[in-house]
């Protein structure tokens, strides 16, 4: 549920922020600065999408890492609210941003530029002349390549988010110090 809400926000806001920032830059600068545009739009989108994700992520990580704590979202959500209040859902927000924003920036910028590169250097004809099947192969290949880079970028912060939600009363700095 949480990642569905976050995904809708991430992809929807990404397209929205691309339009907004492109309008601010103008047509020529949008092309010249397209990578920066992709990075800014994806970071902005992820910032807001994670606000929707964070409560679900807090419950999910506790279910996964604290055996017997709770077995369902329906059971875990009110438990966090009772024991820690609303802040219990958002104590992992900054570390989540530290994980997800670089991940999303890498995902969208790498994907967009990989699509460009594949059409320029690999596909022997312009995108407009490609069949839907050929376009799908390019999209799949670009998504796969972007996914590999995303995993590399997000792993350290992912570890901190998991540890943070494991230990009740912990904070970002305590976890980062304990991991070295």
C-alpha positions, -999 to 999 in steps of 0.1 A, spaced: 0 0 0 27 25 10 49 19 -21 18 22 -43 10 56 -28 47 66 -31 49 54 -67 19 73 -78 33 104 -61 68 99 -75 59 93 -111 31 119 -112 50 146 -94 81 139 -116 62 147 -147 46 177 -131 79 191 -118 95 185 -153 68 207 -168 71 234 -140 109 236 -141 109 234 -179 86 264 -180 109 283 -157 140 274 -178 125 280 -213 128 257 -242 164 261 -251 177 258 -215 155 229 -209 173 210 -236 208 222 -226 202 215 -189 180 185 -193 200 163 -169 198 189 -142 161 192 -149 157 154 -145 176 156 -112 156 185 -98 123 172 -109 129 137 -95 143 150 -62 112 173 -58 89 145 -66 105 120 -42 105 146 -14 67 147 -14 61 110 -23 81 99 8 58 118 31 30 94 19 53 64 22 69 70 56 41 58 79 37 25 60 74 20 58 77 24 96 51 -3 102 65 -26 75 101 -25 89 90 -32 124 69 -61 113 99 -75 94 126 -68 120 108 -73 154 93 -108 155 60 -108 173 56 -70 173 27 -71 149 16 -92 120 -5 -67 100 -7 -31 90 -41 -29 106 -26 -40 139 8 -21 137 -5 13 126 -26 20 158 2 5 179 28 31 167 2 58 171 -6 48 207 31 42 218 48 70 200 22 93 184 25 108 149 62 113 153 67 75 154 56 73 118 79 101 106 111 95 127 125 77 96 116 105 72 150 121 69 168 88 65 141 78 40 148 110 21 186 102 23 179 68 7 150 75 -17 159 110 -31 194 99 -45 178 66 -57 151 84 -75 174 111 -89 196 83 -103 167 63 -116 151 91 -136 183 108 -148 200 76 -157 169 62 -174 163 94 -195 199 97 -206 202 60 -213 172 61 -235 188 90 -254 221 71 -257 204 39 -269 186 57 -296 217 76 -306 243 48 -305 225 15 -306 192 17 -325 199 22 -362 169 45 -368 151 74 -352 127 68 -323 97 79 -344 105 52 -369 107 24 -343 78 0 -337 62 -2 -303 80 -34 -297 114 -19 -304 106 11 -282 96 -13 -254 130 -31 -257 148 3 -254 126 12 -224 132 -21 -207 170 -19 -213 172 16 -200 151 7 -170 174 -23 -162 205 -2 -165 191 26 -143 180 0 -117 215 -13 -113 228 22 -106 200 29 -82 208 -1 -61 244 10 -57 234 46 -47 207 37 -22 221 7 -3 239 26 25 209 47 35 186 17 32 206 0 59 202 31 82 165 33 76 160 -4 85 181 -1 116 164 31 127 129 14 125 143 -16 144 153 2 175 126 21 194 137 56 205 167 56 181 177 85 159 196 89 126 229 99 142 229 71 167 224 45 140 249 60 116 275 60 145 268 24 155 273 13 119 306 31 116 
